[in-house]
Amino acid sequence: MKTKAKRSTICVQGGWNPKKGDPRVLPIYQSTTFKYDTSDQMGRLFDLKDAGYFYSRLQNPTTDAVASKIADLEGGIGAILTASGQAANFFALTNICEAGDHFVCSASIYGGTYNLFGVTLKKFGIDVTFINPNDTDEVIEKAFRPNTKALFGETVSNPTLEVLDIEKFARIAHQQGVPLIIDNTFPTPINCRPFEWGADIIVHSTTKYMDGHASAIGGCVVDSGNFDWAAHANKFPGLCTPDPSYHGLTYTETFGKMAYLTKATVQLMRDLGSTQSPMNAFLLNLGLETLHLRMPQHCKNALLVSQYLEANDKIAWVNYCDLPSSPYYELSKKYMPKGSCGVISFGLKGGRESSIEFMDSLKLAAIVTHVADARTCVLHPASHTHRQLSDQQLADAGIRPDLIRFSVGIEDPEDIIADIQQALDKI
Ligand SMILES: *Cc1c(COP(=O)(O)O)cnc(C)c1O
């Protein structure tokens, strides 16, 4: 698909360009392996002298087609699919951070990412400093060290719905000579394109809106091609000095702008094997074909539901970045003028007990450990994901005991509101 096409056209037709007699629909290349005619042909692939498929742990035509659709949607030069959003974040960081390195990260991020960075990567010798994303440039810059390799943030944080000032983060990162990595899962490229605001690398949990039907776990790493690794060669030896596992090839010299993604594929994927299966990539592609239709409906429904809740006297508070009452309203309008996403959170005046009673009374909205799905779903972090914590510990973690995370689906908004209404009536 030519990158000139509009995003909705890329959603429907991007990635897969069938030639004469090819299947019109992206086929599932359910094959681990690919055939060659001579030993030399295969050998050249292993030396990275020729490009081609040889083993689906590294690359597969189905996953590649879907990755290239997402790259086009984000306006990047390429992408790789990973087995999950967690794997995407792991790859995005460890592709440029080694033991002894450090990176700076917004504290307003998804809990799974927080654990990956703060616990598991620390065990690998990669240190992180979590910062308040609303602090000034000067305060955030103090977190940087000579061994800092990246700055990381989420466009819209899960579940606190804080909107990141991407331009500010890009300015700070580039001042420090490191790339800005953005998790763009919640808005998707339909609502926000972080590369246009200076981000260098984008990661996604494709499990959420991109798949949209809660059928396949997946992730994606997209490169803008804008960060000049070679200009900071001393910071990024993995990209700018020879790789002994490929006879001393240097990624920036051999692959230019594709250095980052090539290293992630031929070194990290080869060694860690967290690739997305062709079957899951096929399902993800079906989701992507309607992403441009679903996102506006999620945003429209979420706004209607949050306005309804704000006007209801049993509701203590509502948090949705597209409501004028949100402290993030201005940033949301700047970065996501068409709307942010379908996730909102709120609390009931009766506190934790009422929140539980309310959720148990819902009929259309299902209690599931998921967000960003076509079906409306709901979760109570204090009873589920953060269940072991006391009210005081919850407060320290920024999770109110009464917080209900409500992921507004694409059903008729009147039915969603009627369901909330009948559940509130029981309290
Ligand atoms: C869900 C999520 C992840 C993790 O993705 P998985 O596909 O569940 O591994 C990462 N970042 C954000 C913002 C998420 O919502």
The ligand as a Gaussian input file, in Angstrom:
#p B3LYP/6-31G(d) Opt

LIG

0 1
 C       -2.273000      -4.321000      27.706000
 C       -1.191000      -3.327000      27.586000
 C        0.149000      -3.722000      27.471000
 C        0.566000      -5.178000      27.494000
 O        0.072000      -5.822000      26.378000
 P       -0.258000      -7.414000      26.306000
 O       -0.665000      -7.588000      24.896000
 O       -1.326000      -7.683000      27.318000
 O        1.020000      -8.114000      26.645000
 C        1.110000      -2.743000      27.308000
 N        0.766000      -1.440000      27.297000
 C       -0.517000      -1.027000      27.430000
 C       -0.821000       0.431000      27.400000
 C       -1.535000      -1.943000      27.582000
 O       -2.811000      -1.526000      27.708000

